[in-house]
Amino acid sequence: MKFLEYTPLDRINDFLNDLNLGERTIKGSLEAYSCKHTGTDKRLSLSLENEILDYLGKSSDTDSSSPVEFLLSRSSRKTLIYLVLTLYHMYPDYDFSAVKAHQFFTEESWDTFKQIFDTYMLEASKEWVETYGGGSLLETIYKALDEVVKLSECEIYSYNPDSDVDPFLEKGAIWSFGFFFYNRKLKRVVSFSFCCLSNLVADGFVADNLCNEEDGEIFDNMDI
């Protein structure tokens, strides 16, 4: 996987890098990758493929809703491996399992993504209009994605792992989302992760308040 530089994404990333909204901070990042294997990708890709095949060899589950049904398709396995390789490049300190990762990927529509974005990024969108004017933040993201991966030809996936294995979560995270826009023909993937952090937790506000309340109780009981 090769990281791709795209100017339309840079402007959005600069805006979402650390958007302070008072008690909360919004962070977001759009990253584009070519699915061409580089460096250790071939070895890692083979390892992920073997992991999946080993899982299929041991499984007797034929339920149509189970991972087995999806992973039996070579095309589906290839897509999953590209998505997991993208995660590896985004978060090199994490060790991702292809079989486990499959359980957290869900194919979505643009309308589903839009609904989530409009709900959770409302304040960020208002800040964008105040800062830049013109088109909305979502419209700008749409145009940027369309330029890089041609949205009409894309498969869209959300990634929602358990909290204990979620690389998107940071200290003080209130919520986080991860989406992947994959164009099979162009062999490109764009990841879009965005989260909301509590500045109160990040600044130690809660801990400080607890200490101050305890100090206040001590002084209240003292005769001065």
Phi, psi and chi 1 to 4 in degrees:
 res  aa     phi    psi   chi1   chi2   chi3   chi4
   1 MET       -  129.4  -53.7  -69.1  -76.1      -
   2 LYS  -114.4  127.7 -179.4 -178.5  178.3 -178.0
   3 PHE   -67.5  133.4  179.8   77.4      -      -
   4 LEU  -111.7  132.8  -57.5  173.6      -      -
   5 GLU   -87.9  125.2  -65.4  -82.2   -2.2      -
   6 TYR  -136.1  119.1  -81.9   98.0      -      -
   7 THR   -56.7  -41.7  -57.1      -      -      -
   8 PRO   -58.1  -29.4  -24.8   35.4      -      -
   9 LEU   -78.4  -29.7  -58.2 -177.8      -      -
  10 ASP   -62.1  -42.5  -67.6  -18.9      -      -
  11 ARG   -62.0  -42.3 -176.4 -174.7  179.9 -155.0
  12 ILE   -67.9  -41.9  -58.3  167.5      -      -
  13 ASN   -63.3  -39.6  -74.8  -25.7      -      -
  14 ASP   -61.2  -40.6  -72.3  -17.4      -      -
  15 PHE   -68.7  -40.6  175.3   74.4      -      -
  16 LEU   -92.4    4.0  -67.4  176.0      -      -
  17 ASN   -60.3  -41.0 -179.4   52.3      -      -
  18 ASP  -163.1   70.7 -163.8   12.8      -      -
  19 LEU   -86.8  101.7 -177.8   59.9      -      -
  20 ASN   -81.5  122.7 -166.4  -47.1      -      -
  21 LEU  -117.7   34.0  -61.1  172.9      -      -
  22 GLY    90.9 -102.3      -      -      -      -
  23 GLU   -79.2  -10.7  -65.9 -176.5   -3.9      -
  24 ARG  -132.0  154.2  -62.4  176.5  -59.5  -77.6
  25 THR  -127.3  131.5  -67.9      -      -      -
  26 ILE   -96.9  133.2  -62.3  -69.0      -      -
  27 LYS  -126.8  136.2  -73.1 -170.8  175.5 -176.1
  28 GLY  -147.7  155.8      -      -      -      -
  29 SER  -152.7  130.2  177.7      -      -      -
  30 LEU  -109.6  124.5  -74.9  151.0      -      -
  31 GLU  -130.1  132.1  -62.9 -178.1   12.8      -
  32 ALA  -107.4  138.8      -      -      -      -
  33 TYR  -135.4  142.1  -67.4   89.9      -      -
  34 SER   -85.1  143.2  162.3      -      -      -
  35 CYS   -82.7    7.0  -65.7      -      -      -
  36 LYS   -70.7  128.2 -177.3  178.8 -179.9 -179.6
  37 HIS   -69.0  134.8  -72.1  170.1      -      -
  38 THR  -134.9  155.7   59.7      -      -      -
  39 GLY    55.4 -120.8      -      -      -      -
  40 THR   -88.0    5.0   59.7      -      -      -
  41 ASP   -59.2  -40.5  -74.8  -18.5      -      -
  42 LYS   -61.6  -45.3  -72.7 -175.7  179.0  179.9
  43 ARG   -64.8  -43.8  177.7  179.0   55.6   78.6
  44 LEU   -67.3  -39.8 -171.1   53.4      -      -
  45 SER   -61.5  -43.4  177.5      -      -      -
  46 LEU   -64.1  -39.9 -178.1   60.7      -      -
  47 SER   -63.4  -42.0  174.3      -      -      -
  48 LEU   -66.8  -40.6  -67.8  169.9      -      -
  49 GLU   -61.8  -44.7  174.6   78.4    8.0      -
  50 ASN   -64.1  -37.5  -71.8  -24.1      -      -
  51 GLU   -60.8  -44.7  176.6 -161.0  -17.2      -
  52 ILE   -65.5  -46.2  -65.2  170.9      -      -
  53 LEU   -63.8  -37.4  -66.2  176.2      -      -
  54 ASP   -64.0  -41.0 -176.4   59.1      -      -
  55 TYR   -63.2  -43.8  170.5   78.0      -      -
  56 LEU   -65.2  -36.3  -69.1  174.3      -      -
  57 GLY   -66.3  -29.2      -      -      -      -
  58 LYS   -92.5  -14.6  -66.1  177.2 -179.9  178.0
  59 SER   -94.3  141.1  176.9      -      -      -
  60 SER  -116.0   11.4   58.9      -      -      -
  61 ASP   -75.3  122.8 -166.1  -13.9      -      -
  62 THR  -114.9   12.0   56.0      -      -      -
  63 ASP   -62.8  130.8 -177.6   -6.2      -      -
  64 SER   -63.7  -20.4   60.4      -      -      -
  65 SER   -92.4   -1.6   63.8      -      -      -
  66 SER   -83.7  162.5   77.0      -      -      -
  67 PRO   -59.0  -29.3  -22.2   32.2      -      -
  68 VAL   -57.9  -47.1  173.9      -      -      -
  69 GLU   -57.6  -42.7 -172.9   71.5   17.0      -
  70 PHE   -69.6  -43.9  175.8   87.9      -      -
  71 LEU   -76.1  -14.0  -64.8  173.2      -      -
  72 LEU   -66.7  -25.6  -77.9  172.6      -      -
  73 SER   -80.6  125.3  162.8      -      -      -
  74 ARG   -62.3  -38.1 -172.8  175.2 -175.3  -80.9
  75 SER   -63.2  -40.9  176.0      -      -      -
  76 SER   -66.5  -40.2  -63.1      -      -      -
  77 ARG   -63.2  -40.4  -66.5 -160.6  -57.1  -87.7
  78 LYS   -63.0  -43.9 -164.8  171.7 -177.2  179.3
  79 THR   -60.7  -46.9  -62.6      -      -      -
  80 LEU   -59.3  -42.7  176.7   60.7      -      -
  81 ILE   -64.0  -40.9  -72.3  171.4      -      -
  82 TYR   -61.2  -41.8  -78.3  145.1      -      -
  83 LEU   -65.6  -41.9  -64.9  176.7      -      -
  84 VAL   -68.3  -39.3  174.6      -      -      -
  85 LEU   -61.5  -37.9  -73.7  175.1      -      -
  86 THR   -61.2  -43.4  -56.3      -      -      -
  87 LEU   -60.3  -41.1  -76.0  170.1      -      -
  88 TYR   -60.8  -40.0  -93.7  106.7      -      -
  89 HIS   -72.8  -32.5  -79.7  -90.8      -      -
  90 MET   -73.6  -38.0  -67.2  169.9   63.4      -
  91 TYR  -132.4   76.0  -56.3   98.0      -      -
  92 PRO   -63.2  -16.7   21.3  -32.4      -      -
  93 ASP   -85.0   -7.3  -66.1  -27.1      -      -
  94 TYR   -97.7  152.0  -82.7   76.8      -      -
  95 ASP  -113.2  106.4 -175.3   18.8      -      -
  96 PHE   -97.1  137.3  -64.4   96.3      -      -
  97 SER   -99.6  130.1  158.1      -      -      -
  98 ALA   -63.0  -44.4      -      -      -      -
  99 VAL   -65.0  -44.3  173.3      -      -      -
 100 LYS   -68.4  -40.1  -71.2 -178.0  179.5  178.1
 101 ALA   -60.6  -36.3      -      -      -      -
 102 HIS   -56.9  -34.4  168.3  -99.1      -      -
 103 GLN   -67.3  -20.2  -60.4  168.7   18.2      -
 104 PHE  -102.0  -10.3  -55.2  132.4      -      -
 105 PHE   -89.3  135.1  -81.0  111.8      -      -
 106 THR  -133.1  129.6  -55.0      -      -      -
 107 GLU   -72.7  132.7 -169.3  162.3    3.2      -
 108 GLU  -124.2  173.2  -52.5  -77.0    7.1      -
 109 SER  -109.9  165.1   65.5      -      -      -
 110 TRP   -61.6  -36.9  173.2  -98.7      -      -
 111 ASP   -62.2  -38.5  -71.9  -19.7      -      -
 112 THR   -65.9  -45.3  -57.5      -      -      -
 113 PHE   -59.5  -45.9  166.5   75.7      -      -
 114 LYS   -59.6  -42.5 -178.8 -179.8 -178.2  -61.3
 115 GLN   -62.2  -44.6 -176.3  177.8    8.2      -
 116 ILE   -64.7  -44.7  -68.9  172.3      -      -
 117 PHE   -62.0  -48.1 -174.3   92.6      -      -
 118 ASP   -61.3  -34.6  -74.9  -17.8      -      -
 119 THR   -74.3  -47.5  -59.4      -      -      -
 120 TYR   -93.8  -19.7  -71.3   88.8      -      -
 121 MET  -110.1   25.1  -63.6  -71.4  -82.2      -
 122 LEU   -60.5  -48.6  177.8   62.1      -      -
 123 GLU   -66.5  -39.6  -69.9 -177.9   79.7      -
 124 ALA   -63.2  -38.5      -      -      -      -
 125 SER   -64.9  -38.7  -61.1      -      -      -
 126 LYS   -64.1  -41.8  -70.4  178.8 -179.5  177.4
 127 GLU   -63.2  -38.3  -73.6  -69.7  -34.9      -
 128 TRP   -60.5  -47.1  173.2  -89.8      -      -
 129 VAL   -63.8  -40.6  173.0      -      -      -
 130 GLU   -65.7  -33.9  -70.4 -179.5   11.6      -
 131 THR   -80.5  -45.6  -56.8      -      -      -
 132 TYR  -110.6  -21.7  -64.0  105.9      -      -
 133 GLY    67.1 -169.7      -      -      -      -
 134 GLY    67.8 -138.9      -      -      -      -
 135 GLY   -67.0  159.6      -      -      -      -
 136 SER   -73.0  167.8   69.5      -      -      -
 137 LEU   -62.8  -42.3  176.6   56.4      -      -
 138 LEU   -64.7  -40.1 -177.3   60.0      -      -
 139 GLU   -62.3  -39.7  -71.8  170.9   -8.5      -
 140 THR   -66.5  -41.4  -54.8      -      -      -
 141 ILE   -64.6  -42.4  -69.8  173.3      -      -
 142 TYR   -58.0  -48.1 -177.0   96.2      -      -
 143 LYS   -63.5  -40.2  -70.2  177.3 -179.0  177.0
 144 ALA   -65.6  -45.3      -      -      -      -
 145 LEU   -63.7  -41.4  -73.6  170.5      -      -
 146 ASP   -63.6  -35.9 -163.4   44.3      -      -
 147 GLU   -67.3  -35.8 -178.8  175.6  -28.4      -
 148 VAL   -86.4  -44.3  180.0      -      -      -
 149 VAL  -127.5    6.2  -73.4      -      -      -
 150 LYS    52.1   86.7  -65.4 -173.0  178.6  177.7
 151 LEU   -56.0  -33.1  -79.0  172.5      -      -
 152 SER   -63.6  -19.7   62.1      -      -      -
 153 GLU  -106.3    6.6  -58.8  174.4    0.4      -
 154 CYS   -91.8  150.7  -90.0      -      -      -
 155 GLU  -101.0  134.2  -61.5  164.3   24.3      -
 156 ILE  -112.4  130.4  -56.8  174.3      -      -
 157 TYR  -126.8  138.8  -64.0   89.4      -      -
 158 SER   -98.3  153.9   62.7      -      -      -
 159 TYR  -127.8  111.2 -177.7   66.2      -      -
 160 ASN  -129.4   78.7  -59.6  -62.6      -      -
 161 PRO   -78.5  168.9   30.6  -35.1      -      -
 162 ASP   -61.2  151.3  -64.4  -26.8      -      -
 163 SER   -60.0  -30.2   58.9      -      -      -
 164 ASP   -76.5  -11.9   57.2  -22.5      -      -
 165 VAL  -127.1   27.0  -69.1      -      -      -
 166 ASP   -95.4  109.1 -172.9   -8.8      -      -
 167 PRO   -71.3  -16.8   27.7  -35.0      -      -
 168 PHE   -77.0  -21.6  -60.0  129.2      -      -
 169 LEU   -75.7  132.9  -78.9 -179.2      -      -
 170 GLU  -119.8  170.9  -62.9 -175.4   34.6      -
 171 LYS   -59.1  130.0 -179.4 -178.7  178.8 -178.1
 172 GLY    83.1   11.3      -      -      -      -
 173 ALA   -67.8  130.9      -      -      -      -
 174 ILE   -92.5  -42.0  -60.5  171.8      -      -
 175 TRP  -155.8  160.8   50.0 -102.6      -      -
 176 SER  -154.3  150.4   70.0      -      -      -
 177 PHE  -139.1  148.5  -67.2   94.9      -      -
 178 GLY  -135.0  128.1      -      -      -      -
 179 PHE  -127.5  149.6  -75.3   89.2      -      -
 180 PHE  -129.3  130.6  -65.8   82.2      -      -
 181 PHE  -112.2  109.5  -58.1   83.3      -      -
 182 TYR  -114.8  121.6  171.1   51.6      -      -
 183 ASN  -104.3  110.4 -172.8  -51.5      -      -
 184 ARG   -65.4  -39.7 -164.6 -179.4  -64.8  -91.8
 185 LYS   -68.7  -46.0  -67.7 -179.8 -178.4  177.4
 186 LEU   -78.8  -14.7  -65.1  176.4      -      -
 187 LYS    55.6   53.4  -66.9 -172.9  175.9 -179.9
 188 ARG  -133.6  149.2  -70.2  179.3 -167.1  162.4
 189 VAL  -131.0  134.5  178.4      -      -      -
 190 VAL  -116.9  125.1  173.7      -      -      -
 191 SER   -98.0  143.8   67.8      -      -      -
 192 PHE  -134.5  107.3 -177.8   26.5      -      -
 193 SER  -110.6  137.5   58.0      -      -      -
 194 PHE  -148.4  142.8   51.4  103.6      -      -
 195 CYS  -147.2  165.8   66.3      -      -      -
 196 CYS  -122.6  126.5  178.1      -      -      -
 197 LEU  -112.0  143.2  -51.2  178.1      -      -
 198 SER   -83.0  119.9  168.3      -      -      -
 199 ASN   -69.5  -23.3  -68.5  -21.5      -      -
 200 LEU   -66.8  -42.0  -57.4 -177.7      -      -
 201 VAL   -71.5  -43.3  173.7      -      -      -
 202 ALA   -62.5  -33.6      -      -      -      -
 203 ASP   -89.7    2.5  -66.4  -21.0      -      -
 204 GLY    73.7   20.9      -      -      -      -
 205 PHE   -60.7  -42.7  179.5   87.7      -      -
 206 VAL   -63.9  -46.7  174.6      -      -      -
 207 ALA   -63.4  -42.7      -      -      -      -
 208 ASP   -63.6  -41.2  -70.9  -14.8      -      -
 209 ASN   -63.5  -39.9  -98.1   14.2      -      -
 210 LEU   -62.5  -42.7  -71.7  173.9      -      -
 211 CYS   -63.3  -42.7  -70.0      -      -      -
 212 ASN   -65.5  -38.2  -69.8  -23.2      -      -
 213 GLU   -66.2  -40.2  -71.8  174.2    4.5      -
 214 GLU   -65.8  -40.7  -70.0  173.3   -0.9      -
 215 ASP   -63.2  -39.1  -70.6  -17.1      -      -
 216 GLY   -63.8  -39.7      -      -      -      -
 217 GLU   -65.6  -35.9  -69.1  173.7    0.5      -
 218 ILE   -64.7  -46.7  -66.9  171.8      -      -
 219 PHE   -69.9  -30.2  -74.4  118.4      -      -
 220 ASP   -62.9  -29.3  -72.7  -17.7      -      -
 221 ASN   -91.3    3.2  -65.9  -31.5      -      -
 222 MET  -100.8  139.9  -69.5  178.5   63.5      -
 223 ASP   -87.2  118.8  -66.4  -32.7      -      -
 224 ILE  -115.3      -  -59.6  177.3      -      -
